[in-house]
């Protein structure tokens, strides 16, 4: 969380709306981390020592922004938040099926936050589209081609943990339930994205400043 907040605020500090959203986002995400930590320790699934050891492993590395413009990070946020929301809703349904009302409530609340975050980023992209459709779609296509979740490369054994726990979503679910709905919101298609990328390669000086 310190890396997410500090990197995000450094990038957005000159933009009032983006910076204040970043601050609110960091606060809400910090609560998510705390409630999961509390659940794991209070339920006895993890000890305080185990949680501290995991934290030490995570902070031994440093997360950096995968993209370095507000617009590209909005594209990233729209996908990442939607994917996280989907994963949490799947966990909520599993908790409900097993009769775990506490965990069901936790995932219901945090997935609600993630849905709101994703909606904010989608709204930002709609505004960007009205101002520069070609550049925005080019950024979206670029981010999509490079996309990976924040924990990938930061959390120890990230992919193995997702596979063994069932906490992640499949590439197919990501494509069908995250990317396709977002492309519909942006009123674009794979064909158009490929065309836009071809067009922007012809004007590298303009694109380098996006």
Number of C-alpha atoms within 10 A of each C-alpha: 13 12 14 17 17 14 16 22 19 10 17 17 13 10 11 10 10 17 17 14 15 21 14 12 17 19 13 15 16 14 12 19 12 11 14 15 16 14 15 15 15 12 10 10 9 14 14 14 10 12 14 11 11 14 12 11 13 16 14 10 13 11 17 13 13 15 16 13 14 16 19 23 21 24 26 25 18 26 25 22 23 27 24 21 24 21 20 24 19 18 21 24 16 14 18 15 11 11 11 13 12 13 20 20 14 18 23 17 15 22 24 13 18 24 17 14 20 24 16 17 21 21 15 17 23 17 13 17 16 10 11 11 16 19 20 23 27 24 26 24 20 17 19 15 9 10 14 14 15 14 13 11 15 16 16 14 11 13 14 10 13 13 12 9 9 13 13 20 17 13 10 10 15 19 13 12 15 21 18 16 13 19 15 10 13 18 12 13 13 11 8 15 19 13 14 19 18 12 14 17 12 10 10 10 10 11 13 8 7 14
